[in-house]
Amino acid sequence: MKKYLKAFIGVFVFMFFAYSVVQTESEQYVKVDVLKVIDNTIIIGHGCKAIIADTSPERARNILLGMHGIIPERPTTHDTIVQILKSFNITLEKVVLERFDGNYYYAFGFFRTKEKLLKLDMMPSDGIAIAVRTGSPIYINKELLEKMGKNIC
């Protein structure tokens, strides 16, 4: 009987978590539908609003390579990470740009195996570079986009 009770509680907790994640996404986050890289500038947003942030030439290049599906003669770290994910049957479910503290942007990658969901702190540029290689969605916190976003239309 205890085994069934534990299983029921586990399923209930998982369903509650899954529902709250879906609800949180729709209420607090928007899916990125604008992603451009111009020189060392990343433009990422939704609709007519986007965060415009400078990055290093290498980071910009890594995002561009992923956007165009180019794997250089010697693979980048992001290409290697994607191969590791595939080899161990891990999927990147999404990348979420969460906040800005005045100096740095913060993002999280949500990785799933058959048994687990892992949320990892990531540099936004790394998360974007991996997401474009895997075709994973990118989300932005609505408050962050409202506060830091610029009109691009």
ABEGO torsion letter per residue (X at the ends): XAAAAAAAAAAAAAAAAAAAAAAAAAAABBBBABBBBBEABBBBBBEABBBBBBBBAAAAAAAAAAAAGBBBABBBAAAAAAAAAAAAGBBBABBBBABBAGABBBBBBBBBBAABBBBBBBBAAAAAAAAAAAGBBBBBBAAAAAAABBBAX
